[in-house]
């Protein structure tokens, strides 16, 4: 296990953004996206990285991008460092496995959330008035129940350190236009359903997830990350029991730890114990192994 990468400093390249996880460089025709080992919870970046996390996320996203490519365009240009521009070569060791060369798409100004189960902020909203993002749900649901059919529940896309806000479909229309909103809704539900079907065959329930789309040559394409433990809730199928929170292969484990110490969910994040760091790392690797059928090469 190499030393964790908490941020990158590729001096010859033009850094344009540090997100919660990814550092993005402008290479002229394309962007270089580098997945670091940073981890965020409740929209706050933690002070401790999770070793190998960036590589695991990158590999899982590449797996899904490839699987979904027959029916949705994506932003991938190359993922093999040997195919990157020559300016990247001095950083090959760092970039290997945790980076991708991508098209310069313009991100749409919403997060596309799909929920197949009632959990997290959806469960909190349901407890108040039996709705999630303006969608009325049946009475009598319990935490982690499977919904009759998946629902599209968009949110705002806030800056790092700010909480994304759940919105209804009409607000999504107001922000990105009716045509785009309907298109990303349809695509999100289609991708989620196909991902759920595949993951189910591997013993994983994808309870909910978040997609991002962008405009490239006036076409909507899938960007950022896809069905990773950072953007989704992954539950082991064999231990699923509705009526409370579930065991998981994602960062819900970290969220549960932070809730247990009564952290106030505002920056700065608390220092994480070594046990929490190691267990989180193991959950990400387990998700990678189950989904892809490949052992993670440490």
N, C-alpha and C positions, 0 to 999 in steps of 0.2 A: 504494500500500500504506500503510494507516494504521498508527499506532503500535500495537504489540502490547498486548494487554490481559492483564496477569499476574494481576490480581484486580480485583474490582468493589467500589465503595463507594457504594451507592445509599442515601444518608443518610436519606431519608424512609421507606425500606422496611425490614422486619424480616429481617435476615440470620439464618438458622438453621443453615446448614452450609456449609463450604467442603470440597468433595471434592478428588480429585486434579485434576479438570478443571473441574467445575461449581460455581458458587456458587448456593445455593438460598435464596430469600426466601419468607416466609410472607405471602401477600396476603389471608388470611382464608379465603375459600372454596376458593382454589386456591394452588398453589405457582408461583413464577416460577423457572425454571431458566435460568441464564445460562452458556453455554459459553465459558470463558476460553481464552487461548492457552497455558496451562500444559501441560507435557508431563511424563509420568512414565515411568520405565523401571525394571524390577525393583521396582515398587511404591514408588519414591522419586521425588518431584517434583524436576525439574531446576531450577537457578537461572535458566536462560534460557528465555523463552517462544519459541514458533514463530509468527511473525506470520500472522494469518488462520486459524490452525488451528481455533479455536473455531467460526468461521463455517462452515468446510468441514465439520466434524463435525456441526454442527447441521443443515446442509442435507442431508447424506447420510442422517442419521437420519430426517428428515422425509420424504425420498424413500421409504425403506423402510417406515416406519410407514404411509404412504399405500398402498403396494403390498400390504402384508400385511393391511390393515384388513378385507377381506372375511371372513377366517377367524380373526382374533385381535383382541380389543379392546385398545386402548392408552390411554395416559394423556393424550394430546394434547387440549387444549381449544381453543387458538388458537396460531398462530405468526406472525400478522401483528400488529405492534406497535399498529397502529391499532385493533385489537380488544381490546387489553389494558385493564385498569382505568385510570382517569384518573391514578392515583398514579404510573403508569409513564411518563406522557408526557414529563416533564422529561428522561428518560434515553433518549429514542427513538433518538438517533444511536448510542449505545452498544449498545442492545438489538437494533437492526435486524439481522436475519440470524443472530444468535447466541443467540437466546432462544426459549423456548416456555412458554406457560401450561399447567400440567398439573394433573390430578386429584390429590387427596391420597391416594394409595395407600400402603398399609403394605408396605414391601419385604419379600420373603421372605428368610430368613437364609442363603441359599446363592447362589453364582454358577452359572449353568447353562452349562457349557462343552460344545460339540460339536466333535468332531475328525473330519475326513474324511481327513486325512493325518497321518502320524506325524512330529511336529516339536516343537521346544521342550521343555517339561518332560515331555511325553508320550514323546518320543524318549529322554530321560534315564532315565525310568522303565522303558521297554521294554528298554533295554540292560542293566538290572540283572536283571530276571526275566521279561521278555516279557509283562508286564502293564501296564495303565494304569488307575489307579483301580479295581483289583480285576478288571478285564476281561482275560481271557487272550487274547492275540493270536497269530497264526501265527508260527512261527519263520522266520528268514531275511529279515525285513524290513530295508530300509536306510533311512537318514535321508531324510525327505520322500516316502517311498512312499505311494501312495494305499491306503487301507484298503478291505477288501472291502465294507464298508458303514460309514457314519458311526457313531460311538459317543458316548454321553452320559457325560461325565466331570466331575461337579460339583466345586466347591471351596468352601471356607469364604469368608466375606466379612469380611476384616479391616479394621481402621481404617487411615487414611492413614499410610504409613510402615511398615506391617507386611505381611509376605508372605502372600498367600492360600495355603491349604494344600489340595492335592488330596485328595478323599475318595471313598469308594466309594458306591454307591447306597444301601446300608443306612444309612450315616451320614447321607445326605441325608434318608432317611425319619425317622431319629431326630430330626433338627433341625426338619423342617417337616411331618411326618406323611405317612403312606403315600399318601393320596388326592392331596394337593398335589404330592408328589414325582413320582408317576406322571403327573399332569397336565402338570407343567412339562417332564418328560422328553419326553413325546409332542409337546408344542407346540414345544419346542426343536428336535427332529429334523425336524419338519414345516417350520418356518420356515427352518432351515438348508438343507434340501433344495430348497426353492423359491428361496431366495437363490442357492444354488450354480447352479441351472439358469439363472437370469436372468444372473448374473455371467459364466457360461461363454459366453453369447451375446455378451458385451462384451469377451471376451478376458482375463477375470480368473478365476483359481482362488481360491476361498475355502477355504484349507486348514483353518482352524479359527476358532471365534468364541466369544464369551461373551455370553449374554443375562441380563437381570434381569427378574424378575416381581414384581408386588405384588398385594395384596388390596384390592379396592375394591368396596364393597357386597357383600362375601362372594364376589366373583367374581375369578378370577385374570386380570390384565391385563398386557400387555407395557409395561415402563417403561424409563427411563433413555436408553440409546442402542441403536442397532441396526446391526449389520454395518458398523461404521466402521473406519478404519485404526487406531484406538486399541483396539478390542475384537476385532479379527480379524487373521489373516494373509492378505494379498492378494498373490498371485503372478501375474506375467505368464504367460499360458498359452503364449505362443510361445517362452519361454526355460526352461520347466519341464524339469528333468533330475534325477530322483531320485538319491540318493547323496551328498547334502550339503545345506548351506543354500541357499536360493533367492534370486534377485533379488526385490524386494518393493516394494509401493506403501504400506507401512505403517511403523510405527516399529521394525521389525526392523533397519532401516538404523542407527537410533540405538543399539539394543541391541548390534549388531555393533561399532560404534565404541567403546562403553563397555567391551565385552569386550577389544577390542584394546589399550586403555590400562591393562588390569588393575585397573580400579576395583573396590573391595571390596563394592559393592552395598549399602552402608549410608549413611544420611544423614550429611552433606549430599552432594548430587550435585555432580559436577565442573562447572566452567564449560565451556560448549560452544563450539568454534570456529565462526566465522561460516560457514564452508563447510558444516559439519554442519547448522547451523540452516537455511540456505538450501536445501540438498538435501532435508532432511526436509520443509520447506514444499512444495517442488515435487512430492514424491511424494504428499502428501495431495491437492494440487490435481489431479494426474494421475488419481488414483483417482476423485475427484469427476467429472471430465470424462468418463472412460470409462464410469462407471456410469450417470450421468444423461443423457449426451448433450448437456449444456449446458456452455458455457464459463464458467469462474469469473470473475465480475466483480470485479476488484481494486479 
